[in-house]
Structure formats: structure tokens, C-alpha cells
């Protein structure tokens, strides 16, 4: 069972998303927070498998929630929920540790699959929002911290990075390549080191920026 914390200040939106998730047998909403301050208090205590987080909220924004929990090493896998066409804000959220983002008019199938993907260690950076994110990378004031000239990736590392950019988990990548999951984990660690980033989402964004994938 995948436990989810839903952070959204609009009651109708929150109820709608909760109802959609309730249709999935393997997902359970364990908490609902109406603002960022409540989320910062509840998430470390509950330790949900996945957080669905609105970006624009009173008292404390979703971006501030991400930054606060990341600084405390208390951020679970998080999906940004937004209705706004604001790529720079989304990029800042990804930089702060989110695994990807969804629009609030997402379908049931997309929402459930996104929660499952992130809970399994995947990300939602591409292909869903790749072009918009690429357009925003050049505009963001605080670019991702990484090596200017990363070490070249091997052919297998590039192959794995492309699968990572599709949101696949280590287990799914291992099954696809017919190798052990531990082997994939080692490759992922090497990829992060070579790109000078600290997580999968930043690795995908850096690879997109450099034209590696």
C-alpha cells in the first residue's frame, strides 16, 4: 500500500484528488494539509511514501515546503501539483527536490501512475514536460549546481540515463536491460557523480540541458 500526503489549500481540489486516489486499491491518502505550515509539521511525523504538493498556498508556499524539508533531509518523494503555466517556479521546485509535476486536471490513470512511479523511485521529468522545462532552463536565475564539463558517460550509462528520463525506476530499468537491479544502482550512482548532481531528477534535467538525451 502506497501512503500519500495531499497538500492543497483548495478544498474542492483536495477532495477531488482524494476521491480519485481512493479508486486505486494500492494507494491510501493518510493525511491532508491545507497549507504549507501544516505540511512541514505533519510530513516528517507521518513519513508518507509520496507527497502531492500544491505550489501556491497561503502561509507557506509549496516551494518553501520543499526547501524546508530538503534542508532537514525529511522530504519524501514529492510530486508538484499546479494549474499554473509557470515553468520557472516548477524548475525551482525540481531544484528543491521534487521528483516531477502534474497539472491539476490530470486524469485518474495519469495520477495513479505518477504516484506509483515516484513511489518506486522514478521521476516525472520527461517526456511529459521536457520541452517546457528546457525552455525554462535558460530563464531561471539560479541554475542547477553541477560540473561545467561533466565526465563523459559510457554507452550503457547513457542508455540508463535515457530510461531514467522516461521516469522508469531502477527495477524497471533492470528488467528492460536484463541485468541485476544492483548493477543499475551502481550505474545511476556513476551517472550522478559524472554529472555533478545529487539525484535522478537533476541528472535528467542536466542531461536535457547538455543534449545528452
Secondary structure, 3 states (H helix, E strand, C coil): CEEEEEECCCHHHHHHHHHHHCCCCCEEEEEEECCHHHHHHHHHHHCCCEEEEECCCCCCCHHHHHHHHHHCCCCCEEEEEECCCCHHHHHHHHHCCCCEEEECCCCHHHHHHHHHHHHCCCCECCCCCHHHHHHHHCCCCCCCCCCCCCCCCCHHHHHHHHHHHCCCCHHHHHHHHCCCHHHHHHHHHHHHHHHCCCCHHHHHHHHHHHCCC
